[in-house]
Amino acid sequence: IVIEKHEDYCLKNCACHSYIRKNWLGSIVFPFSALLQQSEFTDQTDVLQRAQFFKKNCKIMFPNRRIITTVFNDEGTQILVTRYIKALNPPRQLLDSFLHDSNATLDLIARFVSLIPFMPDILDENGGCDIWITSERCISLALGNKEEHAILLCNFFLYFGKKALVLLGTSLLEGHVAYVLTQEPDEYWLWNPSTGQCHKQFDPFCPLQSVDCLFNDSNVWFNIQQNNTPMAVHFDYSKESFWKQLFPNSFQGMKIQSIQPEEIIYSDTNKSMVEDLKNRIERTLKCKIMEWRPKHPTRWNRQCTSILRQLLPKLELGTGSFVSSEKESEFERLMQFYWVAGFPIQMRYTDVQSVVDAVYQTGIHSSEFPQTEFALAVYIHPYPNNILSVWVYLASLARHR
C-alpha cells in the first residue's frame, strides 16, 4: 500500500513524502494435489461429455434398446459406469464351502447375490438420473437395485479370474434387467443375479429377451446387430460391425480409477437372532393358517413336521440327499397311511409379511378334505451381513380310507 503524507505547514505542491506499509489481509494456499485434481476434473468432464454424446447417437440408431454410460454415485457425482467394475472378494464362508469344485462355488456365489433384497428403481432410467451405490455399500445395507446386483456378481466373478461383463437388456418376466455375461472356453453363459440361475447362450428356457449393452472396467459396448435376441447375438464385442464402443482401442489402455474398495469386510450374522426369527415366522404361519381355515379345524402332524425339519437344511446346502436313511424310512411309513401334498418354498428374507404372502399363495391350506392334517417346518440359513435364505415347507396329509 502506498501512502502519501503531506506536512500541515507545507503547501501540497512543494512537499510530498511517500511511505510503503504492508497490511496482511489473509492468504490462499493452492496444494499441488488440488491442481492435479483440477486437471483430472477437466479430463473427466471431457469423458462424461463423450459418454453422453455416445449414448445419444446409440439411441438414434436403436431407440428401444437400453444403454447406460454414466450414473450418479451416492454423493451426487456423475461418473462412468465402468468405475463400478473391479475384482472383489466374496465372503470366506462361500469360498470354503466347495474347496475342490469351482463351478459349485460360482453357483453358491450367484445364489448369495440373489438373496440380497432388491430395491425398486425410483428414478426414471431414461432420464439419465440413475443412482448406484458401491458393492461394499450394497453388502452393508443388504439392499440393491438390479444393476447393483449384477455389478456385485460380476466383481465376484472377476475375483476368480473369470472374463465377466455386465449385460443390460430386457426379460420376458422381469422387464428391464441386468445380467452377467461370462466367456467360457467354448461358449457364453448368462447369469441372472435376481435368481442365481445360469443359462447357456442357446438355452431355450433363458428368460432374457434382448441383449442391448455390455460394460466392464474399461469400456461400454452397444449392440448394433439387427437381431438382439440372445441366441442370435454375436458376443464378440471386439467386432466393430457388431458392437459400437464408447472408447477407441487406443484409449482402453488408460484405466479409469474404480470407486470400489480394495476389499469388502464382512460381518457375522447373529445366530440367536436368526433362531428367534425362525420361531417367530413359524408361530405366525401357524396362526395365519388357522385364520385362513375358519370353518375347519387345523390339526398338526408332528411326525411329518420332524421329517421336514430334517429336510430343509439339506436342500439349502444342495447335498442331493433329502433325509437320512432312518428318516427316509419314517417318511415311507408315513406315506403308507397318508396322501401327502406340499412343496418347499425358498426366498430371500425381507420381512415376515412377505413370507406369509408366499405361503398363502400356494393354497395348500385351503384343503377341505375331511380329517386333513398339516405339517409346517421353517428353516433360515444365515449368510454374512444379515443376508438370509428362508425355507418354508407346508404339507397337507389326508389319511387313506
C-alpha positions in Angstrom: 0.0 0.0 0.0 1.4 3.4 -1.0 0.5 6.3 1.3 1.2 9.9 0.5 1.8 12.1 3.6 1.7 16.0 3.5 3.0 18.2 6.2 0.4 20.6 7.6 2.7 23.7 7.4 3.7 23.0 3.8 1.9 23.5 0.6 0.8 20.4 -1.1 2.7 21.1 -4.3 6.1 21.8 -2.5 6.4 18.9 -0.1 5.3 15.3 -0.5 6.6 12.1 1.2 5.7 8.5 0.2 5.7 5.6 2.5 5.1 1.9 1.8 3.2 -0.1 4.5 2.3 -3.7 4.4 -1.2 -4.8 5.8 -1.9 -8.6 6.0 -5.4 -9.3 4.7 -5.2 -13.1 4.5 -3.6 -15.9 2.4 -4.7 -18.5 -0.1 -2.8 -21.8 -0.4 -3.1 -24.0 -3.6 -1.9 -27.5 -2.8 -0.3 -29.3 -5.6 -2.8 -32.1 -5.3 -5.6 -29.7 -5.9 -4.0 -28.6 -9.2 -3.8 -32.3 -10.2 -7.5 -32.8 -9.3 -8.4 -29.8 -11.3 -6.6 -31.3 -14.3 -8.4 -34.7 -13.7 -11.7 -32.9 -13.4 -11.2 -31.3 -16.8 -10.4 -34.7 -18.3 -13.3 -36.3 -16.5 -15.7 -33.6 -17.9 -14.5 -34.4 -21.4 -15.1 -38.1 -20.8 -18.6 -37.5 -19.5 -19.5 -35.4 -22.4 -18.2 -38.1 -24.7 -20.3 -40.7 -22.9 -23.4 -38.6 -23.2 -22.8 -38.0 -26.9 -22.2 -41.7 -27.4 -25.5 -42.6 -25.7 -27.4 -40.1 -27.7 -26.0 -41.5 -31.0 -26.8 -45.0 -29.9 -30.4 -44.1 -29.1 -30.8 -42.6 -32.5 -29.8 -45.9 -34.1 -31.9 -48.1 -31.8 -34.3 -46.1 -29.7 -35.8 -49.1 -27.8 -32.5 -50.6 -26.7 -31.1 -49.9 -23.3 -27.8 -48.2 -22.7 -26.3 -46.6 -19.6 -22.9 -44.8 -19.8 -23.0 -42.6 -16.7 -24.8 -42.6 -13.3 -24.7 -40.7 -10.1 -22.9 -42.1 -7.1 -24.3 -41.8 -3.5 -22.5 -38.4 -3.2 -24.4 -37.0 -6.2 -21.3 -37.0 -8.6 -21.8 -38.1 -12.1 -19.4 -40.9 -13.1 -18.8 -43.6 -15.7 -20.4 -47.0 -15.1 -17.0 -48.6 -15.8 -15.8 -47.3 -12.5 -18.1 -49.7 -10.7 -16.3 -52.8 -12.1 -13.4 -54.2 -10.0 -12.5 -57.7 -8.7 -13.8 -58.0 -5.1 -13.6 -60.8 -2.6 -16.7 -62.9 -1.8 -17.4 -64.0 1.8 -14.9 -66.5 3.1 -17.8 -68.7 4.1 -18.7 -69.2 0.4 -15.1 -69.8 -0.6 -14.7 -72.6 1.9 -17.9 -74.5 1.1 -16.7 -76.3 -2.0 -12.9 -76.2 -1.9 -12.5 -78.6 -4.8 -15.4 -77.6 -7.0 -15.0 -74.2 -8.6 -18.3 -74.5 -10.5 -20.2 -75.2 -7.3 -18.5 -72.2 -5.7 -19.6 -70.0 -8.5 -23.2 -71.3 -8.2 -23.2 -70.6 -4.5 -21.9 -67.1 -5.0 -24.6 -66.4 -7.5 -27.1 -67.7 -5.1 -25.7 -65.5 -2.3 -26.1 -62.4 -4.5 -29.7 -63.4 -5.4 -30.5 -63.5 -1.6 -29.8 -59.7 -1.2 -33.2 -57.9 -1.2 -34.0 -55.8 -4.2 -34.7 -52.1 -4.1 -37.1 -50.8 -6.8 -35.8 -48.2 -9.2 -37.4 -45.0 -8.1 -35.9 -42.7 -10.7 -36.6 -42.8 -14.4 -33.8 -44.7 -16.2 -34.4 -42.9 -19.5 -33.8 -39.6 -17.8 -30.2 -40.5 -17.1 -30.7 -40.0 -13.3 -29.7 -43.4 -12.1 -28.1 -43.5 -8.6 -25.9 -46.5 -8.0 -24.1 -47.5 -4.8 -20.8 -49.4 -4.5 -20.7 -53.2 -4.0 -19.4 -52.6 -0.4 -22.4 -50.4 0.3 -24.8 -52.9 -1.3 -23.4 -55.6 1.1 -23.5 -53.4 4.2 -27.1 -52.3 3.6 -28.2 -55.8 2.3 -30.0 -53.9 -0.4 -29.5 -53.0 -4.0 -31.2 -52.5 -7.4 -30.9 -54.8 -10.4 -27.7 -53.2 -11.8 -26.0 -53.2 -8.4 -26.7 -56.9 -8.0 -25.2 -57.6 -11.4 -22.2 -55.4 -10.7 -21.6 -57.3 -7.4 -21.8 -60.7 -9.1 -19.6 -59.5 -11.9 -17.0 -58.3 -9.4 -17.1 -61.6 -7.5 -16.5 -63.5 -10.8 -13.6 -61.2 -11.7 -12.1 -62.2 -8.3 -11.9 -65.8 -9.6 -10.3 -64.6 -12.9 -13.4 -65.1 -14.9 -13.9 -62.9 -18.0 -17.1 -61.2 -17.0 -19.1 -58.2 -18.1 -22.4 -56.6 -17.0 -25.2 -57.0 -19.6 -28.2 -54.7 -19.9 -31.3 -55.9 -21.6 -34.9 -56.9 -21.2 -36.5 -60.0 -19.8 -39.9 -61.6 -20.6 -40.6 -62.0 -16.9 -38.8 -59.0 -15.3 -38.8 -56.2 -17.8 -35.5 -54.2 -17.7 -32.8 -56.5 -16.3 -29.0 -56.6 -15.7 -27.3 -59.9 -16.2 -23.7 -61.0 -16.0 -22.1 -62.4 -19.1 -19.1 -64.8 -18.7 -16.9 -66.0 -21.5 -16.3 -69.7 -21.2 -13.8 -71.8 -23.3 -16.3 -72.7 -26.0 -19.5 -70.7 -25.2 -21.0 -67.8 -23.3 -23.0 -68.1 -20.1 -25.7 -65.7 -18.9 -26.2 -65.3 -15.1 -29.4 -63.9 -13.6 -28.4 -62.1 -10.3 -32.1 -62.0 -9.2 -32.4 -65.8 -9.2 -28.8 -67.0 -9.2 -29.5 -69.2 -12.2 -27.1 -69.6 -15.1 -28.2 -70.1 -18.7 -26.1 -71.0 -21.7 -26.4 -68.8 -24.7 -28.6 -71.2 -26.6 -30.7 -72.3 -23.7 -34.4 -72.0 -24.9 -35.6 -71.6 -21.3 -33.5 -68.5 -20.7 -35.9 -65.6 -19.9 -33.6 -63.0 -21.3 -35.4 -61.4 -24.3 -32.9 -58.8 -25.6 -29.1 -58.1 -25.3 -28.6 -54.3 -25.6 -25.4 -53.2 -23.9 -22.3 -54.5 -22.2 -19.7 -52.9 -20.0 -16.7 -53.8 -17.9 -14.0 -51.8 -16.2 -12.6 -50.4 -19.4 -15.4 -49.8 -21.9 -19.1 -49.7 -22.8 -20.3 -51.6 -25.9 -23.7 -51.0 -27.6 -25.3 -53.8 -29.6 -25.8 -52.6 -33.2 -26.8 -56.0 -34.6 -30.3 -56.1 -36.1 -31.3 -59.2 -34.1 -30.6 -58.7 -30.4 -32.1 -62.0 -29.0 -29.5 -63.9 -27.0 -29.5 -66.9 -29.4 -28.8 -64.6 -32.4 -26.3 -62.2 -30.9 -22.6 -62.4 -31.6 -21.0 -61.7 -28.3 -17.5 -61.0 -29.7 -17.5 -57.3 -28.7 -14.2 -56.7 -30.5 -16.1 -56.8 -33.8 -16.9 -53.2 -34.6 -19.6 -54.3 -37.1 -21.5 -55.9 -34.2 -20.7 -53.6 -31.3 -20.3 -49.9 -31.1 -17.8 -49.0 -28.4 -17.6 -45.9 -26.2 -13.8 -45.6 -26.2 -11.5 -46.4 -29.1 -9.0 -49.2 -28.7 -6.2 -46.7 -28.2 -8.0 -45.3 -25.1 -8.6 -48.7 -23.4 -5.1 -48.9 -22.0 -5.9 -45.9 -19.8 -7.6 -47.4 -16.7 -10.1 -45.0 -15.0 -9.9 -45.3 -11.2 -12.6 -47.5 -9.7 -14.7 -46.2 -6.9 -14.9 -49.7 -5.3 -12.8 -50.5 -2.2 -9.7 -52.7 -2.2 -11.7 -55.4 -0.4 -15.0 -56.0 1.3 -15.1 -56.6 5.1 -18.0 -58.9 6.1 -19.7 -59.2 9.5 -21.1 -62.3 11.0 -24.8 -62.7 11.4 -26.1 -63.2 14.9 -27.3 -66.9 15.1 -29.5 -66.3 18.1 -31.3 -63.6 16.2 -31.8 -66.0 13.3 -33.2 -68.6 15.6 -35.7 -66.1 17.2 -36.8 -65.0 13.7 -37.3 -68.6 12.6 -39.5 -69.3 15.6 -41.5 -66.1 15.1 -42.1 -66.9 11.4 -43.3 -70.4 12.4 -45.6 -69.2 15.1 -47.0 -66.5 12.7 -47.6 -69.0 9.9 -49.4 -71.5 12.2 -51.7 -68.7 13.4 -52.4 -67.5 9.9 -53.2 -71.0 8.6 -55.8 -71.4 11.3 -57.2 -68.0 10.4 -57.4 -69.0 6.8 -59.4 -72.1 7.8 -62.2 -70.6 9.9 -64.7 -73.3 9.0 -62.4 -76.3 9.5 -60.2 -77.5 12.4 -56.5 -77.4 11.8 -54.6 -80.4 13.0 -50.8 -80.7 13.1 -48.8 -83.9 12.3 -45.7 -83.9 14.5 -44.1 -86.8 12.8 -44.2 -85.2 9.4 -43.1 -81.9 10.8 -40.0 -83.6 12.3 -39.1 -85.1 8.9 -39.5 -81.8 7.1 -37.2 -80.0 9.6 -34.5 -82.5 8.8 -35.1 -82.0 5.1 -34.8 -78.2 4.7 -31.1 -77.7 5.8 -30.1 -80.3 3.2 -31.9 -78.5 0.5 -30.1 -75.3 1.3 -26.7 -77.0 1.2 -27.6 -78.8 -2.0 -26.3 -82.1 -0.8 -28.7 -84.0 -3.1 -30.0 -86.3 -0.4 -33.3 -85.5 1.2 -33.0 -87.2 4.6 -31.0 -89.8 6.3 -31.9 -93.5 5.7 -33.7 -93.6 9.1 -35.8 -90.5 8.3 -36.4 -91.8 4.8 -37.9 -95.0 6.2 -40.0 -92.9 8.5 -41.3 -90.9 5.6 -42.1 -94.1 3.6 -44.1 -95.4 6.6 -45.9 -92.2 6.7 -46.8 -92.4 3.1 -48.5 -95.8 3.7 -51.2 -94.1 5.8 -51.4 -90.6 4.2 -51.7 -88.8 0.9 -49.1 -86.1 1.3 -49.2 -82.8 -0.8 -46.8 -80.0 -0.5 -43.5 -78.5 -1.6 -40.8 -76.3 -0.1 -40.6 -72.5 -0.7 -37.3 -70.8 -0.8 -37.0 -67.0 -0.8 -34.7 -64.1 0.3 -35.8 -62.5 3.6 -37.2 -59.0 3.5 -39.9 -59.2 6.2 -42.3 -61.6 7.8 -45.3 -60.5 5.8 -43.6 -61.4 2.5 -43.2 -65.0 3.9 -46.8 -65.1 4.9 -47.9 -63.9 1.5 -45.8 -66.5 -0.3 -47.3 -69.4 1.8 -50.8 -68.1 1.3 -50.4 -68.1 -2.5 -49.7 -71.8 -2.5 -53.3 -72.5 -1.5 -52.2 -75.7 0.4 -54.1 -74.5 3.5 -57.4 -74.5 1.6 -57.8 -78.3 1.6 -61.4 -79.2 2.6 -60.8 -82.9 2.7 -62.1 -84.4 5.9 -59.6 -85.1 8.7 -56.8 -83.2 6.9 -53.6 -82.8 8.9 -50.8 -80.3 8.3 -47.1 -80.2 8.8 -45.1 -77.0 8.8 -41.3 -76.5 9.0 -39.3 -73.3 8.8 -35.5 -73.1 8.3 -33.3 -70.0 7.9 -29.8 -70.3 6.7 -27.6 -67.3 7.7 -25.1 -65.6 5.4 -22.8 -62.7 6.4 -24.2 -59.2 6.9 -27.7 -60.4 7.9 -28.4 -61.8 4.4 -30.8 -64.7 5.0 -32.2 -67.6 3.0 -35.7 -68.6 4.2 -37.2 -72.0 3.6 -40.8 -73.0 4.4 -42.3 -76.4 3.9 -46.0 -76.7 4.3 -47.7 -80.0 3.6 -51.2 -81.4 3.9 -51.8 -85.0 4.9 -55.0 -86.8 4.1 -55.4 -90.3 5.6 -56.1 -93.2 3.3 -59.5 -94.7 3.5 
